[in-house]
Amino acid sequence: MKTPAKKKAAVISKTAAVKHKGPRIIALVCTKGGVGKSTIAFNLAVELSKKADVSVIDLDYQKSLTIFDYNRRELGMEPFKLLTIKGAKELKKVLTDTSGTIIIDTHANDSDLTRLAIIAADVVLTPTTDGYLDLCGLLAFKNVIQDIRKIKKGLKAHVIINRLAARSTGYKDVETFVEDHKDCFKIVKARLTSRQEYRDAFEQGKSVCEMGEKKVAADEFKKLLKEIESL
């Protein structure tokens, strides 16, 4: 009988061969919740959709992207190309067959679906705050990355400092952490501060960049978008 660890290894081995016809797969991954992963995912999806053919996969149990897409539809705005996934086998097929850019929002735990998303991704984005518990979450995520690096050499997660308090210097703690674990992580230079605009935009089915009067948050996100596009 296979142990749980061996079963997981077998699943990873079977999914490692995923190949994608499109230019890029971007996975938002963090094994700790509450870091703003879904918020970045739906803002990223809206803005990239204005420039490219983008599909969105919502693997998060809270289904934030699905709710956001519903808000856009109800308010008469352009919806996502939202793909429904029911399991690892279906996810692998979609990742293989879908052209264009794919954005995957994963749930906040270590699972076969999350690992498949990481394996398939061209870019792994990992938001974090500058809080102590979130840095502990990054440390736990490092174990997942190291495990997957056995079959995906050179894998690194790009760490986004998110929900930073105004005038905070806590980002230095994140930068120090990433430098100490640079075998698995790389820092993203653009930072996002904690702003009400993100919550207001979600309720209105908009990206923060579509909130015309909220310029500071939009400018921050545009800098992040530009950096992600260059990865």
Residue pairs with C-beta under 8 A, 6 or more apart in sequence:
2 10
8 112
8 115
11 88
11 112
11 115
12 112
12 115
12 116
12 119
12 147
12 148
12 151
13 151
15 88
15 92
15 112
15 115
15 116
15 119
15 120
16 119
16 151
16 152
18 92
18 95
18 96
18 116
18 119
18 120
19 96
20 95
20 96
20 98
20 102
20 120
20 122
21 96
21 97
21 98
21 99
22 53
22 98
22 99
22 100
22 101
22 102
23 52
23 100
23 101
24 101
24 102
24 122
24 123
25 95
25 101
25 102
25 104
25 117
25 120
25 121
25 122
25 123
26 44
26 101
26 102
26 103
26 104
26 121
26 122
26 123
26 125
26 228
27 103
27 104
27 106
27 117
27 118
27 120
27 121
27 123
27 124
27 125
28 37
28 38
28 40
28 41
28 44
28 103
28 104
28 105
28 106
28 125
28 126
28 127
29 37
29 106
29 114
29 117
29 118
29 121
29 124
29 125
29 126
29 141
29 157
30 37
30 108
30 126
30 127
30 128
30 137
30 138
30 141
31 108
31 109
31 110
31 114
31 137
31 140
31 141
31 144
32 108
32 133
32 134
32 136
32 137
32 138
32 140
32 141
33 108
34 108
34 134
35 127
35 128
35 129
35 134
35 137
35 162
35 163
36 127
36 129
36 162
36 163
36 192
36 198
37 60
37 105
37 106
37 108
37 127
38 60
38 62
38 64
38 65
38 105
39 64
39 162
39 198
39 202
40 125
40 127
40 160
40 162
40 192
40 224
41 56
41 64
41 65
41 103
41 105
42 56
42 64
42 65
42 68
42 105
42 202
42 207
43 198
43 201
43 207
43 208
43 209
43 221
44 103
44 225
44 228
45 54
45 56
45 65
45 80
45 103
46 80
46 206
46 207
46 209
46 210
47 207
47 209
47 221
47 222
47 225
48 54
48 101
48 103
48 225
48 229
49 78
49 80
49 81
52 100
52 101
53 81
53 99
53 100
53 101
54 80
54 81
54 100
54 101
54 102
54 103
55 80
55 81
55 82
55 83
55 98
55 100
55 101
55 102
55 103
56 65
56 69
56 80
56 81
56 82
56 83
56 102
56 103
56 104
56 105
57 82
57 83
57 85
57 91
57 94
57 102
57 103
57 104
57 105
57 117
58 64
58 65
58 66
58 82
58 105
59 85
59 91
59 104
59 105
59 106
59 107
59 113
59 114
59 117
60 105
60 106
60 107
60 108
61 107
62 107
64 105
65 80
65 82
65 105
66 82
68 80
68 202
68 205
69 79
69 80
69 82
71 202
71 203
71 204
71 205
72 78
72 79
72 80
72 205
72 206
73 79
73 205
74 205
75 204
75 205
77 205
77 206
83 94
83 98
85 91
85 94
85 113
87 113
88 112
88 113
88 116
91 113
91 116
91 117
92 116
92 120
95 102
95 116
95 120
104 117
104 121
106 113
106 114
106 117
107 113
107 114
110 144
114 144
115 144
115 148
118 124
118 144
118 145
118 148
118 152
118 155
119 148
119 151
119 152
123 158
123 228
123 231
124 155
124 156
124 157
124 158
125 157
125 158
125 160
125 188
125 228
126 138
126 141
126 157
126 158
126 159
126 160
126 185
127 159
127 160
127 161
127 162
128 134
128 135
128 137
128 138
128 159
128 160
128 161
128 162
128 174
129 161
129 162
129 163
129 164
129 170
130 161
130 164
130 165
130 168
130 170
130 171
130 173
130 174
131 170
135 173
135 174
135 177
138 159
138 177
138 181
138 185
139 177
139 181
141 157
142 181
142 184
142 185
145 155
145 156
145 157
145 184
145 185
146 184
148 155
149 155
149 184
155 184
156 183
156 184
156 185
156 186
157 184
157 185
157 186
158 185
158 186
158 187
158 188
158 228
158 231
159 174
159 178
159 185
159 186
159 187
159 188
160 188
160 190
160 191
160 192
160 224
161 171
161 174
161 187
161 188
161 191
161 192
162 191
162 192
163 192
163 193
163 194
164 170
164 171
164 191
164 192
164 193
164 194
165 193
165 194
166 193
166 194
171 191
174 187
175 187
177 185
178 185
178 186
178 187
179 187
188 224
188 227
188 228
189 227
190 220
190 223
190 224
190 226
190 227
191 220
192 217
192 220
192 221
192 224
193 217
193 220
195 208
195 214
195 216
195 217
197 208
197 211
197 214
197 216
197 217
197 218
198 208
198 217
200 211
200 214
201 207
201 208
201 210
201 211
201 214
204 211
207 221
208 214
208 217
208 218
208 221
209 218
209 221
209 222
211 217
211 218
